């Protein structure tokens, strides 16, 4: 076999090997998704793995809608980790990872396995020992451990497990053949293997021979007797030829040394120990256990399944894991007559170090009657003894507050009558075969019931009481509040609720005696901060940054910038915070802290560095907002003007743009905006009134750059918040240009929502500022918008005057885009008097759009031609134009254009009598409008839906839709539709 340095490892959790001057260094893969991706590629090393197969490996049978893009992101992250990124190539229909000979530990392992098999067959014991040792040295644990079962590697793992057992068997054969006074060293290992594999004859044969050749014939015979009894009772077979031969060797040796009578007596005393006491160690059941009925029933059913059964209760601090574990355990004492063991592992106990596995093993063995002097020092041997003693019993173990899977794995029994309940903040994903029960906060009703039960109060504490919301329905917080109420009878629930509301942080009031929400959260953070692992320290830093910024949700790129660490380190830090239940991954790559964790993180952050963190976040968002702008707004003055800093705004954010990557497509830019908009809104609301002028100026910059995305996406509710925040910040700064931008953007919002009079007033204020500043491009836009708004208000003569002025500015600026838009608005104006002339204006706009390659101009022109045909009473011609517009607009993310085209199509189809399709299109328009909180478009759609219902004879439903439409359009300036709705309701009263 060609020798080559190992690069990849699957014999355990997937890893890389990095090489430097000191040799190989193991490099774990932090992200669970990247680990799964690496494993899926390595399972097919050197072969192309399809995209669909990779999606299945990462998300099972239910990949999210964003799976394709997310897979691409994970592939990119994996490439960054590789020593040679070209190893991972896109090869239709998926990806191929190049793995050279000798670079994957599985391949090396199997080569040694083949050589060992040949050496064993030829009884070349030294070569057998060498090959087996080399192969077993590669084994780091269960292959693919910590990965989802959807990966499909079950047969692969079982094959390798069996290969390892064979290698161990061959190695001990060689050791026994070559042993020269070294047999005592083999006995603990063989005893552990025989206990772990009670029906595998080879290990028992080898243990018998090792004991016999060490002069311990009685124990060797006891091993044979126990094995034979087990095989006969469980399988109905006698031991095989090899075991019978070993038995004869022992018998001959025993007869020569002691005689048959002594041999039988020694054998009787060599049986494996069994528990000599019946432990009943469960702490008292939790008083006032409330709720979780379905979960508790499911847990109890699982624990009574044929075992060994392992269950894990997971969740954040104070969620009630231990209470549920003890509640369920006490209900099952009758099902486990051999006892109930309880160990508090102190994985997250304030002021205490977690128990080691060795400490827990020693305690458990003593508790079931093992002689402390006979407890093996080696943890593997102690674990094997524990399994041996529990194997014939029906025992329940409660392992409370586990730190990680490594801590509990040696403590697990293998007997079919045993069951285990583990509680942990971690999901213990690396623990194979466990059934997990994630806990969430209590319901409102159960929270109120717990408050009443623990406090002894029944004075108006119901599901709607403020204390329920203020404790976030967290059992620990509820118990603290209830304890305070029970201790102070003069303290009413209402007064305590006011105290919790008035304070800067609730955590101060959520402490009583030894109960403390803050301490239960702090233990996880403090352990991370004091760790010698980089990922842990990064996690503590990230949590403090989360507290300083306090956004609705977080992603790794932002936190990487805030913490001054790379994206990979930020991802690893977030994974650790999820693992210790301080964050929840609500969607792929998006993380949210529980409200109590938010309070705790804010306390951690304090006031130190708050301004700097906010400034960094605003700069980062501005940089990505600029990338969004350039991806969705066509090149030209509209894009250039927004990117140009105003007089009071620094241009430093341009430096940040160079450190961000352009979006691959408008769709990618819209996807980023959809993900981050809630955070941008939160930042704008919080910092628009900041006393620091630098912060306020960065708010203006960010909002000026992001507004076109929000406008084109139809994000009506967010547009108003962003526009008003930008206006406040600009006026505080005295930045007239920034004020004009904000006024114009708010005017655009009012236009989209049918409030043309309000829009006109704001637009005229912006126009006055632009005239004062002499910015011709924005004077042109404002005049164009003024013409459009005046046309909507029926002031046609003023509209025409403004539009002709705008057209003159476009020609003066050599701005064909502006000229095309103005021709389109002139077409809308002409439609009131001469629809044919209107179509010519729209065709002129279409021609300019084709000349400059602006797709949106072309599609708006086609849509407007469709409306002109509707005015002419030509719905068939109109429908063709609307369908063409929709065909492309649906991919452009332009809500105004898409909604107008779909509304026109609904009207055309209704007039053509194609009511079934009209109804489908109208339902889709309503769904999309409601998703954007666009009441105006929703009202227009309901107007049309009512007409469709009337035509099918469903008059009562039609009236309901018209009333809803009238309510939605209240306050708008669409007098024509309002008048028609009023008339329809009167006619169908």
Secondary structure as UniProt FT lines:
FT   STRAND          8..9
FT   STRAND          15..20
FT   TURN            21..22
FT   STRAND          23..28
FT   HELIX           32..43
FT   TURN            44..46
FT   STRAND          49..50
FT   HELIX           51..59
FT   TURN            60..61
FT   TURN            65..66
FT   HELIX           67..81
FT   HELIX           85..87
FT   STRAND          88..91
FT   TURN            92..93
FT   STRAND          94..97
FT   TURN            101..102
FT   HELIX           105..121
FT   TURN            122..123
FT   HELIX           125..136
FT   TURN            137..138
FT   TURN            143..146
FT   HELIX           149..151
FT   HELIX           154..178
FT   HELIX           183..196
FT   TURN            197..199
FT   HELIX           201..213
FT   TURN            214..215
FT   HELIX           217..235
FT   HELIX           241..257
FT   HELIX           260..268
FT   TURN            269..270
FT   TURN            287..288
FT   HELIX           293..303
FT   STRAND          309..314
FT   TURN            317..318
FT   HELIX           321..331
FT   HELIX           333..335
FT   TURN            337..338
FT   STRAND          340..344
FT   TURN            347..348
FT   TURN            350..351
FT   HELIX           357..367
FT   TURN            368..369
FT   HELIX           372..374
FT   HELIX           379..391
FT   STRAND          396..402
FT   HELIX           405..409
FT   TURN            410..411
FT   TURN            416..417
FT   STRAND          419..424
FT   TURN            429..430
FT   TURN            432..433
FT   STRAND          435..438
FT   HELIX           444..455
FT   TURN            463..464
FT   HELIX           466..470
FT   TURN            471..473
FT   HELIX           475..487
FT   TURN            489..490
FT   HELIX           493..502
FT   HELIX           506..509
FT   STRAND          511..512
FT   TURN            513..514
FT   STRAND          515..516
FT   HELIX           517..529
FT   HELIX           534..549
FT   HELIX           556..563
FT   HELIX           567..579
FT   TURN            580..581
FT   STRAND          584..587
FT   TURN            588..589
FT   STRAND          590..592
FT   HELIX           595..605
FT   TURN            606..609
FT   HELIX           610..632
FT   HELIX           637..643
FT   TURN            647..648
FT   HELIX           653..657
FT   TURN            658..659
FT   HELIX           666..687
FT   TURN            688..689
FT   HELIX           693..712
FT   TURN            713..714
FT   HELIX           716..733
FT   HELIX           736..752
FT   TURN            753..754
FT   HELIX           756..773
FT   HELIX           776..792
FT   TURN            793..794
FT   HELIX           796..812
FT   TURN            813..814
FT   HELIX           816..830
FT   TURN            831..833
FT   HELIX           835..852
FT   HELIX           855..871
FT   TURN            872..873
FT   HELIX           875..889
FT   TURN            890..893
FT   HELIX           895..911
FT   TURN            912..913
FT   HELIX           915..931
FT   TURN            932..933
FT   HELIX           935..951
FT   TURN            952..953
FT   HELIX           955..968
FT   TURN            969..971
FT   HELIX           975..987
//
